[in-house]
């Protein structure tokens, strides 16, 4: 079994180095910290970080600077994605950043996007002022029942094929 070389901390306990070449045996050999979290950088892929918390959970993150601002994005939990998948994803995102895109900003924008349900509530709130006829209200209720399965989806993800 390959063990990462351990260094002594100020309190005399052993701690893993801050940079390692990630592979399955090395990642699984790292003990979680007693408190807080531990961040280790991959030596093969710049920007790839493994974060281990006190509960033992391990996750891959991308760390890059976009413009003058640091960006940290979670790529996935260890076990759900492999080291090679994480490296490949970091390379893809780094390429997007080099082309001037900000993937973290795109994620934030998608999270803030209206869902179909929120749009319906806004429409209903403003449309109620126009005093709809009973026939129109029945037709709207029928339409809303048909769309109930996709009401939580964001507007940009709804296409004619989805409906």
NUNUMI-328994 format. One record per atom (N, C-alpha, C): residue number from 1; residue in three letters; chain; atom name; x, y, z. Coordinates in nm, 2 decimals, padded with zeros to 4 digits, m for minus. Layout:
! NUNUMI-328994
PT     n   res   chain   atom        X        Y        Z
PT   NUM   Ala       A     CA        X        Y        Z
...
! end
This chain:
! NUNUMI-328994
PT     n   res   chain   atom        X        Y        Z
PT     1   Unk       A      N    00.08   m00.12    00.00
PT     1   Unk       A     CA    00.00    00.00    00.00
PT     1   Unk       A      C    00.09    00.12    00.00
PT     2   Unk       A      N    00.06    00.22   m00.09
PT     2   Unk       A     CA    00.14    00.34   m00.09
PT     2   Unk       A      C    00.08    00.44    00.01
PT     3   Unk       A      N    00.17    00.49    00.09
PT     3   Unk       A     CA    00.13    00.59    00.19
PT     3   Unk       A      C    00.20    00.72    00.16
PT     4   Unk       A      N    00.12    00.83    00.17
PT     4   Unk       A     CA    00.19    00.96    00.15
PT     4   Unk       A      C    00.29    00.99    00.26
PT     5   Unk       A      N    00.39    01.06    00.23
PT     5   Unk       A     CA    00.49    01.09    00.33
PT     5   Unk       A      C    00.43    01.19    00.42
PT     6   Unk       A      N    00.44    01.17    00.55
PT     6   Unk       A     CA    00.37    01.25    00.65
PT     6   Unk       A      C    00.48    01.34    00.72
PT     7   Unk       A      N    00.43    01.46    00.75
PT     7   Unk       A     CA    00.52    01.56    00.82
PT     7   Unk       A      C    00.47    01.58    00.96
PT     8   Unk       A      N    00.55    01.63    01.04
PT     8   Unk       A     CA    00.51    01.65    01.18
PT     8   Unk       A      C    00.46    01.80    01.19
PT     9   Unk       A      N    00.34    01.81    01.25
PT     9   Unk       A     CA    00.28    01.94    01.28
PT     9   Unk       A      C    00.35    02.00    01.40
PT    10   Unk       A      N    00.32    02.13    01.43
PT    10   Unk       A     CA    00.37    02.19    01.55
PT    10   Unk       A      C    00.34    02.12    01.68
PT    11   Unk       A      N    00.23    02.06    01.68
PT    11   Unk       A     CA    00.19    01.99    01.81
PT    11   Unk       A      C    00.24    01.84    01.81
PT    12   Unk       A      N    00.32    01.80    01.72
PT    12   Unk       A     CA    00.38    01.67    01.72
PT    12   Unk       A      C    00.31    01.56    01.65
PT    13   Unk       A      N    00.18    01.59    01.60
PT    13   Unk       A     CA    00.10    01.50    01.53
PT    13   Unk       A      C    00.15    01.49    01.38
PT    14   Unk       A      N    00.12    01.39    01.32
PT    14   Unk       A     CA    00.16    01.38    01.18
PT    14   Unk       A      C    00.04    01.43    01.09
PT    15   Unk       A      N    00.08    01.50    00.98
PT    15   Unk       A     CA   m00.02    01.55    00.89
PT    15   Unk       A      C    00.03    01.53    00.75
PT    16   Unk       A      N   m00.06    01.51    00.65
PT    16   Unk       A     CA   m00.01    01.49    00.51
PT    16   Unk       A      C    00.04    01.61    00.45
PT    17   Unk       A      N    00.12    01.60    00.35
PT    17   Unk       A     CA    00.17    01.72    00.28
PT    17   Unk       A      C    00.06    01.79    00.21
PT    18   Unk       A      N    00.09    01.92    00.17
PT    18   Unk       A     CA   m00.02    02.00    00.10
PT    18   Unk       A      C   m00.03    01.96   m00.05
PT    19   Unk       A      N    00.07    01.89   m00.11
PT    19   Unk       A     CA    00.07    01.85   m00.25
PT    19   Unk       A      C    00.10    01.71   m00.26
PT    20   Unk       A      N    00.02    01.64   m00.34
PT    20   Unk       A     CA    00.04    01.49   m00.36
PT    20   Unk       A      C    00.00    01.46   m00.51
PT    21   Unk       A      N    00.05    01.35   m00.56
PT    21   Unk       A     CA    00.00    01.30   m00.68
PT    21   Unk       A      C   m00.12    01.21   m00.65
PT    22   Unk       A      N   m00.24    01.25   m00.69
PT    22   Unk       A     CA   m00.36    01.17   m00.65
PT    22   Unk       A      C   m00.37    01.04   m00.72
PT    23   Unk       A      N   m00.40    00.94   m00.64
PT    23   Unk       A     CA   m00.45    00.81   m00.69
PT    23   Unk       A      C   m00.53    00.75   m00.58
PT    24   Unk       A      N   m00.60    00.64   m00.61
PT    24   Unk       A     CA   m00.70    00.59   m00.52
PT    24   Unk       A      C   m00.63    00.55   m00.38
PT    25   Unk       A      N   m00.52    00.48   m00.38
PT    25   Unk       A     CA   m00.46    00.44   m00.26
PT    25   Unk       A      C   m00.41    00.56   m00.18
PT    26   Unk       A      N   m00.35    00.66   m00.24
PT    26   Unk       A     CA   m00.30    00.77   m00.17
PT    26   Unk       A      C   m00.42    00.85   m00.10
PT    27   Unk       A      N   m00.53    00.87   m00.18
PT    27   Unk       A     CA   m00.64    00.94   m00.12
PT    27   Unk       A      C   m00.71    00.87   m00.01
PT    28   Unk       A      N   m00.72    00.74   m00.02
PT    28   Unk       A     CA   m00.78    00.66    00.09
PT    28   Unk       A      C   m00.69    00.65    00.21
PT    29   Unk       A      N   m00.56    00.66    00.19
PT    29   Unk       A     CA   m00.46    00.65    00.31
PT    29   Unk       A      C   m00.46    00.78    00.39
PT    30   Unk       A      N   m00.51    00.89    00.34
PT    30   Unk       A     CA   m00.51    01.02    00.42
PT    30   Unk       A      C   m00.61    01.01    00.52
PT    31   Unk       A      N   m00.57    01.04    00.64
PT    31   Unk       A     CA   m00.66    01.04    00.76
PT    31   Unk       A      C   m00.73    01.18    00.76
PT    32   Unk       A      N   m00.86    01.18    00.79
PT    32   Unk       A     CA   m00.93    01.31    00.81
PT    32   Unk       A      C   m00.88    01.39    00.93
PT    33   Unk       A      N   m00.88    01.52    00.92
PT    33   Unk       A     CA   m00.84    01.60    01.03
PT    33   Unk       A      C   m00.93    01.58    01.15
PT    34   Unk       A      N   m00.89    01.61    01.27
PT    34   Unk       A     CA   m00.97    01.60    01.39
PT    34   Unk       A      C   m01.08    01.71    01.39
PT    35   Unk       A      N   m01.05    01.82    01.34
PT    35   Unk       A     CA   m01.15    01.93    01.32
PT    35   Unk       A      C   m01.12    02.01    01.20
PT    36   Unk       A      N   m01.22    02.07    01.15
PT    36   Unk       A     CA   m01.21    02.16    01.03
PT    36   Unk       A      C   m01.20    02.07    00.90
PT    37   Unk       A      N   m01.12    02.12    00.81
PT    37   Unk       A     CA   m01.10    02.05    00.68
PT    37   Unk       A      C   m00.95    02.06    00.64
PT    38   Unk       A      N   m00.92    01.96    00.55
PT    38   Unk       A     CA   m00.78    01.96    00.50
PT    38   Unk       A      C   m00.79    01.97    00.35
PT    39   Unk       A      N   m00.70    02.05    00.29
PT    39   Unk       A     CA   m00.70    02.07    00.14
PT    39   Unk       A      C   m00.57    02.03    00.09
PT    40   Unk       A      N   m00.57    01.94   m00.01
PT    40   Unk       A     CA   m00.45    01.89   m00.07
PT    40   Unk       A      C   m00.46    01.91   m00.22
PT    41   Unk       A      N   m00.35    01.97   m00.28
PT    41   Unk       A     CA   m00.34    02.00   m00.42
PT    41   Unk       A      C   m00.28    01.88   m00.50
PT    42   Unk       A      N   m00.33    01.85   m00.62
PT    42   Unk       A     CA   m00.28    01.75   m00.70
PT    42   Unk       A      C   m00.15    01.80   m00.77
PT    43   Unk       A      N   m00.05    01.72   m00.78
PT    43   Unk       A     CA    00.08    01.77   m00.85
PT    43   Unk       A      C    00.07    01.75   m01.00
PT    44   Unk       A      N   m00.02    01.66   m01.05
PT    44   Unk       A     CA   m00.03    01.64   m01.19
PT    44   Unk       A      C   m00.13    01.73   m01.26
PT    45   Unk       A      N   m00.23    01.78   m01.20
PT    45   Unk       A     CA   m00.33    01.87   m01.26
PT    45   Unk       A      C   m00.34    02.00   m01.18
PT    46   Unk       A      N   m00.28    02.11   m01.23
PT    46   Unk       A     CA   m00.29    02.24   m01.16
PT    46   Unk       A      C   m00.43    02.28   m01.14
PT    47   Unk       A      N   m00.47    02.32   m01.02
PT    47   Unk       A     CA   m00.60    02.37   m00.99
PT    47   Unk       A      C   m00.69    02.26   m00.93
PT    48   Unk       A      N   m00.65    02.14   m00.93
PT    48   Unk       A     CA   m00.73    02.03   m00.87
PT    48   Unk       A      C   m00.70    02.02   m00.72
PT    49   Unk       A      N   m00.80    02.02   m00.64
PT    49   Unk       A     CA   m00.79    02.02   m00.49
PT    49   Unk       A      C   m00.87    01.90   m00.44
PT    50   Unk       A      N   m00.82    01.83   m00.34
PT    50   Unk       A     CA   m00.90    01.73   m00.27
PT    50   Unk       A      C   m00.93    01.79   m00.13
PT    51   Unk       A      N   m01.05    01.80   m00.09
PT    51   Unk       A     CA   m01.09    01.86    00.04
PT    51   Unk       A      C   m01.14    01.74    00.12
PT    52   Unk       A      N   m01.09    01.73    00.24
PT    52   Unk       A     CA   m01.13    01.62    00.34
PT    52   Unk       A      C   m01.18    01.69    00.46
PT    53   Unk       A      N   m01.30    01.66    00.51
PT    53   Unk       A     CA   m01.35    01.72    00.63
PT    53   Unk       A      C   m01.33    01.63    00.75
PT    54   Unk       A      N   m01.37    01.68    00.86
PT    54   Unk       A     CA   m01.35    01.60    00.99
PT    54   Unk       A      C   m01.43    01.47    00.99
PT    55   Unk       A      N   m01.54    01.47    00.92
PT    55   Unk       A     CA   m01.63    01.35    00.92
PT    55   Unk       A      C   m01.57    01.25    00.82
PT    56   Unk       A      N   m01.47    01.28    00.74
PT    56   Unk       A     CA   m01.41    01.19    00.65
PT    56   Unk       A      C   m01.46    01.20    00.51
PT    57   Unk       A      N   m01.55    01.29    00.48
PT    57   Unk       A     CA   m01.60    01.31    00.35
PT    57   Unk       A      C   m01.49    01.37    00.26
PT    58   Unk       A      N   m01.48    01.32    00.14
PT    58   Unk       A     CA   m01.37    01.37    00.04
PT    58   Unk       A      C   m01.44    01.42   m00.08
PT    59   Unk       A      N   m01.40    01.53   m00.13
PT    59   Unk       A     CA   m01.45    01.59   m00.25
PT    59   Unk       A      C   m01.35    01.66   m00.33
PT    60   Unk       A      N   m01.37    01.66   m00.46
PT    60   Unk       A     CA   m01.27    01.73   m00.55
PT    60   Unk       A      C   m01.33    01.87   m00.58
PT    61   Unk       A      N   m01.23    01.97   m00.59
PT    61   Unk       A     CA   m01.27    02.11   m00.62
PT    61   Unk       A      C   m01.17    02.16   m00.72
PT    62   Unk       A      N   m01.22    02.26   m00.80
PT    62   Unk       A     CA   m01.13    02.33   m00.89
PT    62   Unk       A      C   m01.10    02.46   m00.82
PT    63   Unk       A      N   m00.98    02.50   m00.82
PT    63   Unk       A     CA   m00.94    02.64   m00.77
PT    63   Unk       A      C   m00.86    02.71   m00.88
PT    64   Unk       A      N   m00.92    02.82   m00.93
PT    64   Unk       A     CA   m00.86    02.90   m01.03
PT    64   Unk       A      C   m00.88    03.05   m01.00
PT    65   Unk       A      N   m00.81    03.13   m01.06
PT    65   Unk       A     CA   m00.83    03.28   m01.05
PT    65   Unk       A      C   m00.89    03.32   m01.19
PT    66   Unk       A      N   m01.01    03.38   m01.18
PT    66   Unk       A     CA   m01.07    03.44   m01.30
PT    66   Unk       A      C   m01.07    03.59   m01.29
PT    67   Unk       A      N   m00.99    03.65   m01.37
PT    67   Unk       A     CA   m00.96    03.79   m01.36
PT    67   Unk       A      C   m00.88    03.81   m01.23
PT    68   Unk       A      N   m00.93    03.89   m01.14
PT    68   Unk       A     CA   m00.85    03.91   m01.02
PT    68   Unk       A      C   m00.92    03.83   m00.90
PT    69   Unk       A      N   m01.02    03.75   m00.93
PT    69   Unk       A     CA   m01.10    03.69   m00.83
PT    69   Unk       A      C   m01.08    03.54   m00.82
PT    70   Unk       A      N   m01.06    03.48   m00.70
PT    70   Unk       A     CA   m01.04    03.34   m00.69
PT    70   Unk       A      C   m01.18    03.27   m00.71
PT    71   Unk       A      N   m01.18    03.16   m00.78
PT    71   Unk       A     CA   m01.30    03.08   m00.80
PT    71   Unk       A      C   m01.28    02.94   m00.75
PT    72   Unk       A      N   m01.37    02.89   m00.67
PT    72   Unk       A     CA   m01.36    02.75   m00.62
PT    72   Unk       A      C   m01.49    02.69   m00.65
PT    73   Unk       A      N   m01.48    02.58   m00.73
PT    73   Unk       A     CA   m01.60    02.51   m00.77
PT    73   Unk       A      C   m01.59    02.36   m00.73
PT    74   Unk       A      N   m01.70    02.31   m00.67
PT    74   Unk       A     CA   m01.70    02.17   m00.64
PT    74   Unk       A      C   m01.73    02.09   m00.77
PT    75   Unk       A      N   m01.64    01.99   m00.79
PT    75   Unk       A     CA   m01.65    01.90   m00.91
PT    75   Unk       A      C   m01.73    01.77   m00.87
PT    76   Unk       A      N   m01.72    01.72   m00.75
PT    76   Unk       A     CA   m01.79    01.60   m00.71
PT    76   Unk       A      C   m01.73    01.54   m00.60
PT    77   Unk       A      N   m01.80    01.45   m00.53
PT    77   Unk       A     CA   m01.74    01.37   m00.42
PT    77   Unk       A      C   m01.65    01.26   m00.47
PT    78   Unk       A      N   m01.55    01.23   m00.39
PT    78   Unk       A     CA   m01.46    01.12   m00.43
PT    78   Unk       A      C   m01.54    00.99   m00.41
PT    79   Unk       A      N   m01.53    00.90   m00.51
PT    79   Unk       A     CA   m01.61    00.78   m00.51
PT    79   Unk       A      C   m01.72    00.79   m00.61
PT    80   Unk       A      N   m01.78    00.91   m00.62
PT    80   Unk       A     CA   m01.88    00.94   m00.73
PT    80   Unk       A      C   m01.81    00.97   m00.86
PT    81   Unk       A      N   m01.70    01.05   m00.85
PT    81   Unk       A     CA   m01.61    01.07   m00.96
PT    81   Unk       A      C   m01.47    01.02   m00.93
PT    82   Unk       A      N   m01.40    00.98   m01.03
PT    82   Unk       A     CA   m01.27    00.93   m01.01
PT    82   Unk       A      C   m01.17    01.04   m01.02
PT    83   Unk       A      N   m01.04    01.01   m00.98
PT    83   Unk       A     CA   m00.94    01.11   m01.00
PT    83   Unk       A      C   m00.92    01.15   m01.14
PT    84   Unk       A      N   m00.92    01.06   m01.23
PT    84   Unk       A     CA   m00.91    01.09   m01.38
PT    84   Unk       A      C   m01.02    01.17   m01.43
PT    85   Unk       A      N   m01.14    01.15   m01.38
PT    85   Unk       A     CA   m01.26    01.23   m01.42
PT    85   Unk       A      C   m01.24    01.37   m01.37
PT    86   Unk       A      N   m01.20    01.38   m01.25
PT    86   Unk       A     CA   m01.18    01.52   m01.19
PT    86   Unk       A      C   m01.07    01.59   m01.26
PT    87   Unk       A      N   m00.96    01.52   m01.30
PT    87   Unk       A     CA   m00.86    01.59   m01.38
PT    87   Unk       A      C   m00.91    01.64   m01.51
PT    88   Unk       A      N   m00.98    01.55   m01.58
PT    88   Unk       A     CA   m01.04    01.59   m01.71
PT    88   Unk       A      C   m01.13    01.70   m01.70
PT    89   Unk       A      N   m01.22    01.71   m01.59
PT    89   Unk       A     CA   m01.31    01.82   m01.57
PT    89   Unk       A      C   m01.24    01.95   m01.55
PT    90   Unk       A      N   m01.13    01.94   m01.47
PT    90   Unk       A     CA   m01.05    02.06   m01.44
PT    90   Unk       A      C   m00.99    02.11   m01.57
PT    91   Unk       A      N   m00.94    02.03   m01.65
PT    91   Unk       A     CA   m00.88    02.07   m01.78
PT    91   Unk       A      C   m00.98    02.13   m01.87
PT    92   Unk       A      N   m01.11    02.08   m01.87
PT    92   Unk       A     CA   m01.22    02.14   m01.95
PT    92   Unk       A      C   m01.25    02.28   m01.90
PT    93   Unk       A      N   m01.27    02.29   m01.77
PT    93   Unk       A     CA   m01.31    02.42   m01.72
PT    93   Unk       A      C   m01.20    02.52   m01.73
PT    94   Unk       A      N   m01.07    02.48   m01.72
PT    94   Unk       A     CA   m00.96    02.57   m01.74
PT    94   Unk       A      C   m00.96    02.62   m01.88
PT    95   Unk       A      N   m00.99    02.53   m01.98
PT    95   Unk       A     CA   m01.00    02.58   m02.12
PT    95   Unk       A      C   m01.11    02.68   m02.14
PT    96   Unk       A      N   m01.22    02.66   m02.07
PT    96   Unk       A     CA   m01.33    02.76   m02.08
PT    96   Unk       A      C   m01.29    02.89   m02.02
PT    97   Unk       A      N   m01.22    02.89   m01.91
PT    97   Unk       A     CA   m01.17    03.01   m01.84
PT    97   Unk       A      C   m01.07    03.08   m01.93
PT    98   Unk       A      N   m00.98    03.01   m02.00
PT    98   Unk       A     CA   m00.89    03.07   m02.09
PT    98   Unk       A      C   m00.96    03.14   m02.21
PT    99   Unk       A      N   m01.08    03.09   m02.25
PT    99   Unk       A     CA   m01.15    03.15   m02.35
PT    99   Unk       A      C   m01.23    03.27   m02.31
PT   100   Unk       A      N   m01.22    03.30   m02.18
PT   100   Unk       A     CA   m01.29    03.42   m02.12
PT   100   Unk       A      C   m01.42    03.39   m02.05
PT   101   Unk       A      N   m01.46    03.27   m02.04
PT   101   Unk       A     CA   m01.59    03.24   m01.97
PT   101   Unk       A      C   m01.56    03.22   m01.82
PT   102   Unk       A      N   m01.67    03.24   m01.74
PT   102   Unk       A     CA   m01.66    03.22   m01.60
PT   102   Unk       A      C   m01.76    03.12   m01.56
PT   103   Unk       A      N   m01.72    02.99   m01.55
PT   103   Unk       A     CA   m01.82    02.88   m01.52
PT   103   Unk       A      C   m01.89    02.90   m01.39
PT   104   Unk       A      N   m01.82    02.96   m01.29
PT   104   Unk       A     CA   m01.89    02.98   m01.16
PT   104   Unk       A      C   m02.00    03.08   m01.17
PT   105   Unk       A      N   m01.98    03.18   m01.25
PT   105   Unk       A     CA   m02.08    03.28   m01.27
PT   105   Unk       A      C   m02.20    03.23   m01.35
PT   106   Unk       A      N   m02.17    03.14   m01.44
PT   106   Unk       A     CA   m02.28    03.07   m01.51
PT   106   Unk       A      C   m02.37    02.99   m01.42
PT   107   Unk       A      N   m02.30    02.92   m01.33
PT   107   Unk       A     CA   m02.37    02.83   m01.23
PT   107   Unk       A      C   m02.46    02.92   m01.14
PT   108   Unk       A      N   m02.41    03.04   m01.10
PT   108   Unk       A     CA   m02.48    03.13   m01.01
PT   108   Unk       A      C   m02.60    03.18   m01.09
PT   109   Unk       A      N   m02.58    03.21   m01.21
PT   109   Unk       A     CA   m02.69    03.27   m01.30
PT   109   Unk       A      C   m02.80    03.16   m01.31
PT   110   Unk       A      N   m02.77    03.04   m01.34
PT   110   Unk       A     CA   m02.87    02.93   m01.35
PT   110   Unk       A      C   m02.94    02.91   m01.22
PT   111   Unk       A      N   m02.88    02.92   m01.11
PT   111   Unk       A     CA   m02.94    02.90   m00.98
PT   111   Unk       A      C   m03.05    03.01   m00.95
PT   112   Unk       A      N   m03.02    03.13   m01.00
PT   112   Unk       A     CA   m03.11    03.24   m00.98
PT   112   Unk       A      C   m03.22    03.25   m01.08
PT   113   Unk       A      N   m03.22    03.16   m01.18
PT   113   Unk       A     CA   m03.32    03.17   m01.29
PT   113   Unk       A      C   m03.46    03.13   m01.24
PT   114   Unk       A      N   m03.56    03.19   m01.29
PT   114   Unk       A     CA   m03.70    03.16   m01.26
PT   114   Unk       A      C   m03.74    03.02   m01.30
PT   115   Unk       A      N   m03.82    02.95   m01.22
PT   115   Unk       A     CA   m03.88    02.83   m01.25
PT   115   Unk       A      C   m04.02    02.85   m01.31
PT   116   Unk       A      N   m04.07    02.75   m01.37
PT   116   Unk       A     CA   m04.20    02.76   m01.44
PT   116   Unk       A      C   m04.31    02.79   m01.33
PT   117   Unk       A      N   m04.29    02.74   m01.21
PT   117   Unk       A     CA   m04.39    02.76   m01.10
PT   117   Unk       A      C   m04.38    02.91   m01.06
PT   118   Unk       A      N   m04.26    02.96   m01.05
PT   118   Unk       A     CA   m04.24    03.11   m01.01
PT   118   Unk       A      C   m04.30    03.20   m01.12
PT   119   Unk       A      N   m04.28    03.16   m01.24
PT   119   Unk       A     CA   m04.34    03.24   m01.35
PT   119   Unk       A      C   m04.49    03.24   m01.34
PT   120   Unk       A      N   m04.55    03.12   m01.32
PT   120   Unk       A     CA   m04.69    03.11   m01.31
PT   120   Unk       A      C   m04.75    03.19   m01.19
PT   121   Unk       A      N   m04.68    03.19   m01.08
PT   121   Unk       A     CA   m04.72    03.28   m00.96
PT   121   Unk       A      C   m04.72    03.42   m01.00
PT   122   Unk       A      N   m04.61    03.47   m01.07
PT   122   Unk       A     CA   m04.61    03.61   m01.11
PT   122   Unk       A      C   m04.72    03.64   m01.21
PT   123   Unk       A      N   m04.74    03.55   m01.30
PT   123   Unk       A     CA   m04.85    03.58   m01.40
PT   123   Unk       A      C   m04.99    03.58   m01.33
PT   124   Unk       A      N   m05.01    03.49   m01.24
PT   124   Unk       A     CA   m05.14    03.48   m01.17
PT   124   Unk       A      C   m05.16    03.61   m01.08
PT   125   Unk       A      N   m05.05    03.65   m01.02
PT   125   Unk       A     CA   m05.05    03.77   m00.93
PT   125   Unk       A      C   m05.09    03.90   m01.01
PT   126   Unk       A      N   m05.04    03.91   m01.13
PT   126   Unk       A     CA   m05.07    04.03   m01.21
PT   126   Unk       A      C   m05.19    04.01   m01.30
PT   127   Unk       A      N   m05.22    03.89   m01.34
PT   127   Unk       A     CA   m05.34    03.86   m01.42
PT   127   Unk       A      C   m05.47    03.87   m01.34
PT   128   Unk       A      N   m05.46    03.84   m01.21
PT   128   Unk       A     CA   m05.58    03.85   m01.12
PT   128   Unk       A      C   m05.64    03.99   m01.12
PT   129   Unk       A      N   m05.56    04.09   m01.14
PT   129   Unk       A     CA   m05.60    04.22   m01.15
PT   129   Unk       A      C   m05.69    04.25   m01.27
PT   130   Unk       A      N   m05.68    04.17   m01.37
PT   130   Unk       A     CA   m05.75    04.19   m01.49
PT   130   Unk       A      C   m05.89    04.13   m01.49
PT   131   Unk       A      N   m05.92    04.06   m01.38
PT   131   Unk       A     CA   m06.06    03.99   m01.36
PT   131   Unk       A      C   m06.09    03.89   m01.48
PT   132   Unk       A      N   m06.02    03.78   m01.47
PT   132   Unk       A     CA   m06.05    03.68   m01.57
PT   132   Unk       A      C   m06.19    03.62   m01.56
PT   133   Unk       A      N   m06.24    03.57   m01.67
PT   133   Unk       A     CA   m06.37    03.51   m01.67
PT   133   Unk       A      C   m06.36    03.37   m01.61
PT   134   Unk       A      N   m06.47    03.32   m01.56
PT   134   Unk       A     CA   m06.46    03.18   m01.51
PT   134   Unk       A      C   m06.41    03.08   m01.61
PT   135   Unk       A      N   m06.45    03.10   m01.74
PT   135   Unk       A     CA   m06.41    03.00   m01.84
PT   135   Unk       A      C   m06.26    03.01   m01.86
PT   136   Unk       A      N   m06.20    03.12   m01.85
PT   136   Unk       A     CA   m06.05    03.14   m01.86
PT   136   Unk       A      C   m05.98    03.07   m01.74
PT   137   Unk       A      N   m06.04    03.09   m01.62
PT   137   Unk       A     CA   m05.98    03.04   m01.50
PT   137   Unk       A      C   m05.98    02.88   m01.51
PT   138   Unk       A      N   m06.09    02.82   m01.56
PT   138   Unk       A     CA   m06.09    02.68   m01.58
PT   138   Unk       A      C   m05.99    02.63   m01.68
PT   139   Unk       A      N   m05.98    02.70   m01.79
PT   139   Unk       A     CA   m05.88    02.66   m01.89
PT   139   Unk       A      C   m05.74    02.67   m01.84
PT   140   Unk       A      N   m05.71    02.78   m01.76
PT   140   Unk       A     CA   m05.58    02.79   m01.70
PT   140   Unk       A      C   m05.55    02.68   m01.60
PT   141   Unk       A      N   m05.65    02.65   m01.52
PT   141   Unk       A     CA   m05.63    02.54   m01.42
PT   141   Unk       A      C   m05.60    02.41   m01.49
PT   142   Unk       A      N   m05.67    02.38   m01.60
PT   142   Unk       A     CA   m05.65    02.26   m01.68
PT   142   Unk       A      C   m05.50    02.26   m01.74
PT   143   Unk       A      N   m05.46    02.37   m01.79
PT   143   Unk       A     CA   m05.33    02.38   m01.85
PT   143   Unk       A      C   m05.22    02.36   m01.74
PT   144   Unk       A      N   m05.24    02.42   m01.62
PT   144   Unk       A     CA   m05.15    02.41   m01.51
PT   144   Unk       A      C   m05.14    02.26   m01.47
PT   145   Unk       A      N   m05.25    02.19   m01.46
PT   145   Unk       A     CA   m05.24    02.04   m01.43
PT   145   Unk       A      C   m05.16    01.97   m01.52
PT   146   Unk       A      N   m05.17    02.00   m01.65
PT   146   Unk       A     CA   m05.09    01.93   m01.75
PT   146   Unk       A      C   m04.94    01.96   m01.74
PT   147   Unk       A      N   m04.91    02.08   m01.69
PT   147   Unk       A     CA   m04.77    02.12   m01.68
PT   147   Unk       A      C   m04.71    02.09   m01.54
PT   148   Unk       A      N   m04.79    02.03   m01.45
PT   148   Unk       A     CA   m04.74    02.01   m01.31
PT   148   Unk       A      C   m04.61    01.93   m01.30
PT   149   Unk       A      N   m04.59    01.84   m01.39
PT   149   Unk       A     CA   m04.47    01.75   m01.38
PT   149   Unk       A      C   m04.34    01.83   m01.41
PT   150   Unk       A      N   m04.35    01.95   m01.47
PT   150   Unk       A     CA   m04.23    02.02   m01.50
PT   150   Unk       A      C   m04.22    02.16   m01.43
PT   151   Unk       A      N   m04.31    02.18   m01.34
PT   151   Unk       A     CA   m04.32    02.31   m01.28
PT   151   Unk       A      C   m04.20    02.36   m01.20
PT   152   Unk       A      N   m04.12    02.26   m01.15
PT   152   Unk       A     CA   m04.00    02.30   m01.07
PT   152   Unk       A      C   m03.88    02.33   m01.16
PT   153   Unk       A      N   m03.89    02.30   m01.29
PT   153   Unk       A     CA   m03.78    02.32   m01.38
PT   153   Unk       A      C   m03.75    02.47   m01.41
PT   154   Unk       A      N   m03.63    02.50   m01.44
PT   154   Unk       A     CA   m03.60    02.64   m01.48
PT   154   Unk       A      C   m03.65    02.66   m01.62
PT   155   Unk       A      N   m03.68    02.79   m01.65
PT   155   Unk       A     CA   m03.74    02.82   m01.78
PT   155   Unk       A      C   m03.64    02.79   m01.90
PT   156   Unk       A      N   m03.51    02.81   m01.88
PT   156   Unk       A     CA   m03.42    02.78   m01.99
PT   156   Unk       A      C   m03.41    02.63   m02.02
PT   157   Unk       A      N   m03.45    02.55   m01.93
PT   157   Unk       A     CA   m03.44    02.40   m01.95
PT   157   Unk       A      C   m03.56    02.34   m02.02
PT   158   Unk       A      N   m03.67    02.42   m02.03
PT   158   Unk       A     CA   m03.79    02.37   m02.09
PT   158   Unk       A      C   m03.79    02.40   m02.24
PT   159   Unk       A      N   m03.80    02.29   m02.31
PT   159   Unk       A     CA   m03.81    02.30   m02.46
PT   159   Unk       A      C   m03.93    02.22   m02.51
PT   160   Unk       A      N   m03.97    02.23   m02.63
PT   160   Unk       A     CA   m04.09    02.16   m02.68
PT   160   Unk       A      C   m04.08    02.01   m02.66
PT   161   Unk       A      N   m03.95    01.96   m02.67
PT   161   Unk       A     CA   m03.93    01.81   m02.65
PT   161   Unk       A      C   m03.96    01.77   m02.51
PT   162   Unk       A      N   m03.94    01.86   m02.41
PT   162   Unk       A     CA   m03.96    01.83   m02.27
PT   162   Unk       A      C   m04.11    01.82   m02.24
PT   163   Unk       A      N   m04.19    01.90   m02.30
PT   163   Unk       A     CA   m04.33    01.91   m02.28
PT   163   Unk       A      C   m04.40    01.79   m02.34
! end
